[in-house]
Amino acid sequence: MNSFEFNKVVAAILVALLVAMLGGFLAEELIKPEDLAKNAYVVEGVGAAVAAETSAAPAGPAPIAPLMAAASAEAGQKTGRVCGTCHSFGKGEAAKIGPNLYGIIGSKHAHMAGFDYSEAMKAMAGDWTFEELNEFIFNPRAHVPGTKMTFAGIKNDQDRANVIAWLRTLADSPVALPK
Ligand code: HEC
């Protein structure tokens, strides 16, 4: 191939590219695609199934007092391993991602001195009661919107009560059970 022929090939490629680009541009201008606000095809049943699933999930935790009567601190210690990713439990132990939880029941919110709590947690009034722990552990971010505790929550009533029963044992003198 001499250089003249080579130039012709290059020119042909460039023209082809230009035409392709212009074509795309023109098509876009002429047709102006718009995103659909709704799916053009509604898949029967999918929406209904999703709705059924959400309505079947409990909106909130069951009352804690009756649950505590049958709760097992031993089982709760096992379930509570998931909390141990972020929390320490021994008296005087240092914080991890979350604060130490020794003696948490009956302590005020944001109880650990020096821990960098969220504004949301610091703003909570009062002490941690059984009822409140029940709500918080069920769905942390619903109970304390803006909390730093990125944990989905324990939805199973007995599992949650077991964990609370175990937290109760982490104290110099465990708080009386709720009636
Ligand atoms: C992914 C890490 C993570 C996991 C898992 C986790 N937590 Fe937390 N937790 C945190 C953080 C961070 C905070 C501080 C929240 C804030 O400041 O808003 C916190 C705060 C708390 C508090 C409030 C403490 C106080 O001083 O007021 C309690 C109670 C608590 N967690 C219990 C639990 C229990 C029980 C579990 C397990 C069922 C658990 N957490 C699992 C990270 C976690």
Boltz pocket constraint, residues with backbone or C-beta under 6 A from the ligand:
constraints:
  - pocket:
      binder: B
      contacts: [[A, 79], [A, 80], [A, 82], [A, 83], [A, 84], [A, 85], [A, 86], [A, 87], [A, 97], [A, 98], [A, 99], [A, 100], [A, 101], [A, 104], [A, 108], [A, 109], [A, 110], [A, 111], [A, 112], [A, 116], [A, 117], [A, 118], [A, 119], [A, 120], [A, 121], [A, 128], [A, 133], [A, 137], [A, 146], [A, 147], [A, 148], [A, 149], [A, 150], [A, 151], [A, 154], [A, 163]]
      max_distance: 6.0
